[in-house]
Amino acid sequence: MILVTAAGGKSGRAVVGTLVRKGASVRAFVHREEYVAELRALGAAEVVVGDLRDRPALEQAMAGTEAVYHICPPVQPDEAEIGEGVLAAARAAGVGHFVYHSAMHPQIAAMSHHAQKLRMERAVIESDLPFTILQPASYMQNMLGAWEQIVRQGVYVTTYGLHAPMSLVDLEDVGEAAAIVLTEEGHHFATYELSGPEVLDAGTMAAILSDVLGRPVTTEALDVDQWEARVRTAGFPEYSAATLATMFRYYAQHGFTGNPNVLGWLLGRSPTTFAQFVARVKDAGLA
């Protein structure tokens, strides 16, 4: 049995789905009851509803598990404390393999959520548990929230600026890599960067969108100050608004680039390109 935490989010669903397709028995830990049916439909053998801050609930969820894939819900001000609690529960339960879903380049101190992940990585390494740390780049799937605008209006709006170099990764590749390290031998005590195979800026992505979708797509930069003011007015949590705005500004200045070699080695193939991702979305009927 493999426990996947925060299984109701897009990362968790990707990991659960891939594990099930590989024949693994999965227990999904979710925060809200509304996720239960979806995880059952994905093939999770068990779905546990609880809070990652609740140690007894965690220990109950970990009973009888061989491995834990820990994802923290995004942009939590106490992410490191949450993760350390999950790690302690795994250690108490005698879990044989702890896999932590981190982020590429957690050492970037300018972004507080990366600092939280770096602290958690250190705790994982010092836990005395067999571990694997996965460090995915930004997802290609993050674009899907604006997909209707891209298709209907022919505009790709980015908060990263027009010239930021980005190495986006396909979440399906990340899910496959996670399933590999959880179900195959040879991945204990490893840290793997999971990056897509290209470095693209917004203009290049718009050109690929235009080519694959067969219609013109232009790009516009959304002012981060305006974005931040808007989400604060809408009631976005203070920490989340400030943290994401800082991330957008960092990306606009420095980009967020990685190397695809490790992901390609894990998958046994080249990681998915942005054009392949867009074509898959189009073939799914979303364009």
JONORMO-V987019 format. One record per backbone hydrogen bond with DSSP energy under -0.5 kcal/mol. CO is the residue of the C=O (numbers start at 1). NH is the residue of the N-H. Records with the same first field share a line. If there is no record, write none. Layout:
BEGIN
CO=NH ; NH
END
This chain:
BEGIN
1=66 ; 67
2=27
3=5 ; 69
4=7 ; 29
6=9 ; 12
9=13
10=14
11=15
12=16
13=17
14=18
15=19
16=20
17=21
18=22
19=24
20=23
24=26
25=2
26=28 ; 45 ; 46
27=4
28=30 ; 48
29=7
30=50
32=35
33=36
35=39
36=40
37=41
38=42
39=43 ; 44
40=43
46=28
48=30 ; 50
51=54
53=55
54=58
55=59
56=60
57=61
58=62
59=63
60=63
62=65
66=96 ; 97
67=3
68=70 ; 99
69=5 ; 71
70=101
76=79
78=82
79=83
80=84
81=85
82=86
83=87
84=88
85=89
86=90
87=91
88=92
89=93
90=94 ; 95
91=94
97=68 ; 99
98=100 ; 132
99=70 ; 101
100=102 ; 134
103=106
105=108
107=109
108=111
110=112
111=114 ; 115
112=116
113=117
114=118
115=119
116=120
117=121
118=122
119=123
120=124
121=125
122=126
124=127
125=128
130=98
131=189 ; 190
132=100
133=192
134=102
135=194
136=104
138=169
139=142
140=143
141=144
142=145
143=146
144=147
146=150
147=151
148=152
149=153 ; 154 ; 155
150=154
154=218
155=157
156=158 ; 220
158=222
162=203
165=256
166=168 ; 200
167=196
169=140
170=173 ; 174
171=175
172=176
173=177
174=178
175=179
176=180
177=181
178=182
179=183
180=184
187=190
190=133
192=135
193=195
194=137
198=200
200=166
201=205
202=206
203=207
204=208
205=209
206=210
207=211
208=212
209=213
210=214 ; 215
218=156
220=158 ; 222
223=227
224=228
225=229
226=230
227=231
228=232
229=233
230=234
231=236
232=235
237=241
238=242
239=243
240=244
241=245
242=246
243=247
244=248
245=249
246=250
247=251
248=252
249=253
250=254 ; 255
251=255
256=167
259=195
260=264
261=265
262=266
263=267
264=268 ; 269
272=197
273=277
274=278
275=279
276=280
277=281
278=282
279=283
280=284
281=286
282=285 ; 287
END
